[in-house]
Amino acid sequence: MGKPTGFLEIERNDRTYDKVGERLKTWKEFVQPLALTEVSRQASRCMDCGIPFCHQGCPVNNQIPDFNNLVYRDQWKAALENLQSTNNFPEFTGRVCPAPCEASCTLNIPDTPVTIKTIECQIVDRGWEEGWITPQMSPRGTGKRVAVVGSGPAGLACAQQLARAGHAPTVFEKSDRIGGLLRYGIPDFKMEKHLIDRRVRQMEAEGVIFRTGFEVGVTVSVQRLLDDYDMLVMAGGAEAGRDLEVPGRELDGVHYAMEFLTQQNKRNAGDSEAIAAPTGTISAKGKHVVVIGGGDTGSDCIGTSNRHGAASITQLEIMPQPPERENKLMTWPDWPLKLRVSSSQEEGCERDFAVATKRAIGQEGRITDLECVRLEWVTGEDGRMRMAEVSGSEFTIKADLVLLAMGFTGPRVVGLVENAGVELDPRGNVAANVANYQTSVRNIFTCGDMRRGQSLVVWAIREGRQCARAVDEALMGASKLPR
C-alpha cells in the first residue's frame, strides 16, 4: 500500500476540460492532464483493499492497486510494464472507457473514487513520451499464419498477442485506414487518430501485416483465407445499426449516426469531400438537429453537431430519466444506472426522456419535423412492466437533420458472416463461447462485438486477448499468452 492515510488526507482531483467556447473551435482533444506530482498524489489515495473491487469492474483485469502504488512511489516505468501486461492499448481506454473500475472503487461509496482512468492514461502517455514503449518481438517464429478480419480494438489486440506468441498474423480491413470503430466511429475530439497510427507502427515492427481495402466475404472469400492461413479470426464488430421504423424514415435528412460521424473523421484525416462523403455531405451547420438515442454514440453526434455550428440540438431517449444519484446499497460495486452528463452534452443540447418517435414529417422529400409522443411505464396483463404511450401527449419538434444513434443490433450478415457460414446465437451475433472462442466452423474463431454484441472498447480488447490465447492453444497445443 502506497500511503495508508492517503485517502483521508488527499481530496479527489481529476483532469479538467478546456472551456466550451475554445474547444468547439477545434477537433483536437480538450482534456488537460494533471501534473505528474498530482498524479502521484492521486495514486496515493488507493486503499489497496483486501478485496480490490476495482478488479471486478475492469474487463481487462488491470492490476489497479499495483500500478497505483508504483506511481505513488515514482516508479513510472514499472507501472507501465504492469499496465501493459493486461491492456494492449491503455491510451485508448484511458480516453474513451467509461471507467467501470472507478464505479467499483471502495472510495466510490462516498462518491470520491480514485482517479484510475486518469492515472492509467498518464502512465501510458508518459511511456510514449519517454520512449519506454517499443516493439516486443517474439524470440522465435512458429511458422503459423493467422488471418484476423477487422481492425477494431478486438482485432488489433488479438493480432498483437498472436505476433508476440511467434505467429504471423495478417489483419484485413475493408476501410481505407486501420482502426475500425476507433478510427471512424469515435470523434477526434475524444481520441486523436495519431494514437492508432503509432500503435500500428509498433505492431508492424512486431510482425503484424495490415491489408486495407479488403472486404472479406466480398473482395476476397473466407475460403481463400482458410486455404492460405492456418486459422481465421472474425473480429468485424457489430455494425448493423438499429433503424427507426416509422413513416417518413425515407425522407432526406434522416441518417444513421455512423454515416455522420465517419464523414467528419474522414475530413479531419485530410480526405476530400468527394472521398469523405461520396453519397452526399451530411452537415449540421445552421440546422435544427435531433439525435435519437441517449448513449455514447448520441453524445458523439451532439459534440460533432456543435462543432459544425448547429442552430439547436435535441437528444431524445426512449427510457425514463434515471436518478441523479444511485442507491449505493443496491448497486455498488456494479455499474450503476444514473443520470450522466457527457462533455458533449455540456457543450449544449436539450435532453428529453421517455419519448418515442411516431412519424417523420417533410416537404418536397426533406424532413422538417418529428412527431413524438411521451411514454410511461405500466403493468401489462402478464404482470410485466412495459412502456405505453401517454394519451394526448403528442407533440412535434422542429428537425432539419435527424441522427439515429439507437445502438446496434449485431454484425452485418451480408458479406463476412454469410460467406463464413457460421452459426448465430439467438441475438444475431456469431455464436462462440468465451472458453475457446471457436465458431461452428472449423478453424474459424470470433471475438469482440461480433461475438458479444454492442459493447465497450475495453471489452473488445479483453476478448481479443483471450481469443488470441485460444488460437495459440489450437495451433500449438498449449499457450503462454495471458488470459
Secondary structure, 3 states (H helix, E strand, C coil): CCCCCHHHHCCCCCCEECCHHHHCCCCCCCEECCCHHHHHHHHCCCCCCCCCHHHHHCCCCCCHHHHHHHHHCCCHHHHHHHHHCCCCCHHHHHHHCCCHHHHHCHHHCCCCCCCHHHHHHHHHHHHHHHCCCCCCCCCCCCCCEEEEECCCHHHHHHHHHHHHCCCEEEEEECCCCCCCHHHHCCCCCCCCCHHHHHHHHHHHHHCCEEEECCCECCCECHHHHHHHCCEEEECCCCCEECCCCCCCCCCECEEEHHHHHHHHHHHHCCCCHHHHCCCCCCCCCCCEEEEECCCHHHHHHHHHHHHHCCCEEEEEECCCCCCCCCCHHHHCCCCCCCCCCCHHHHCCCEEEECEEEEEEEEECCEEEEEEEEEEEEEECCCCCEEEEECCCCCEEEECCEEEECCCEEECCHHHHHHHHCCCECCCCCECCCCCCCECCCCCEEECCHHHHCCCCHHHHHHHHHHHHHHHHHHHHCCCCCCC
